[in-house]
Structures are given as structure tokens and as C-alpha cells.
Amino acid sequence: MVSEVIVDRKGRLVLPKKIREEARITANTRLIVRAQGRGRIELFDPDLLMQRAQDIGARKLAGWREEDHEASKLLKKLVRGRLNAAP
């Protein structure tokens, strides 16, 4: 759906009811706003962004285990070395 809106002197605009309904935006809905160049803005639902980020993280980290991580292995070696060297 496309609709024209007018920005008032205070920088406010009203989203038409049909747009709000289609986007499932209700009163007190929190949105993230991002400028995309001259005359273009995007509105995002932060909960959907968080879910998308979690899904990506879960896919990318599938099968990852802390104990297999190189930094964890080096830290264990360092700690063991200090404990073994203690008088």
C-alpha cells in the first residue's frame, strides 16, 4: 500500500490507518527509525530485528563449543602452566 502524508512544522507525521493495519502498528508500538538518504526513512519493529539477529547467530554458531575455541584452549594452557609452576 502507498499513501501520501504531510510532515508538520514540528516534524511529525501521521501514518494512515490502512498503513498501520498492514504493518501491524498499534498505539504505543516501539519502532526503530533509520534515514536512507534524502526523503527516505525506514521503520523497524525492534522485536523482529532482535529475533532475526538471534536466528542468524544460532545458524552461524550451530555446533560451536566454548571448549573447542582456540582462545579458551590457550587460556587453559596458561592457567595450567601457572598452577603447575606455583611453589
C-alpha positions in Angstrom: 0.0 0.0 0.0 1.2 3.5 -0.8 -0.1 6.7 0.8 0.9 10.3 0.9 1.5 12.1 4.3 2.4 15.6 5.3 5.1 16.4 7.8 4.0 19.2 10.1 6.2 22.1 11.4 7.3 20.0 14.4 8.5 17.2 12.2 5.6 14.9 12.9 3.6 12.8 10.5 0.5 10.6 10.9 0.7 7.1 9.4 -2.6 6.4 7.7 -4.8 3.7 9.4 -4.6 1.3 6.4 -0.7 1.5 6.5 -0.7 1.0 10.3 -3.0 -2.0 10.0 -1.0 -3.6 7.2 2.2 -3.1 9.2 0.5 -4.2 12.4 1.5 -0.9 14.1 -0.8 -0.1 17.1 -0.8 2.6 19.8 2.5 2.6 21.8 4.3 0.4 19.3 8.0 1.0 19.6 9.8 1.4 16.3 13.4 2.0 15.2 13.7 4.7 12.6 16.6 4.8 10.0 17.3 7.5 7.4 18.0 6.1 4.0 19.2 9.1 2.1 17.2 12.2 1.1 13.5 11.9 1.6 13.5 8.2 2.7 13.1 6.7 6.1 12.5 3.1 7.2 10.7 1.9 10.3 11.5 -1.4 12.0 10.0 -3.4 14.8 12.8 -3.9 17.3 11.5 -7.3 18.4 11.6 -8.6 14.8 15.1 -7.2 14.4 16.2 -9.0 17.6 14.6 -12.3 16.5 16.3 -12.0 13.1 19.7 -11.4 14.8 19.2 -14.3 17.1 18.2 -16.6 14.2 21.4 -15.6 12.3 23.5 -16.1 15.4 22.0 -19.5 16.1 22.7 -20.6 12.5 26.3 -19.3 12.4 27.1 -20.7 15.9 25.5 -24.1 15.4 27.8 -26.7 16.7 30.2 -24.1 18.3 31.5 -25.2 21.7 33.4 -22.9 24.0 35.9 -25.6 24.9 36.9 -26.0 21.3 37.6 -22.3 20.8 41.3 -21.5 20.3 41.3 -18.7 22.9 39.8 -21.0 25.5 42.4 -23.6 24.8 45.2 -21.1 25.2 43.8 -19.7 28.4 43.5 -23.2 29.9 47.2 -23.9 29.0 48.2 -20.6 30.6 46.3 -21.3 33.8 47.6 -24.8 34.0 51.1 -23.6 33.4 50.9 -21.1 36.3 49.3 -23.6 38.6 52.0 -26.2 37.9 54.7 -23.6 38.3 53.4 -22.3 41.7 55.8 -23.2 44.6 
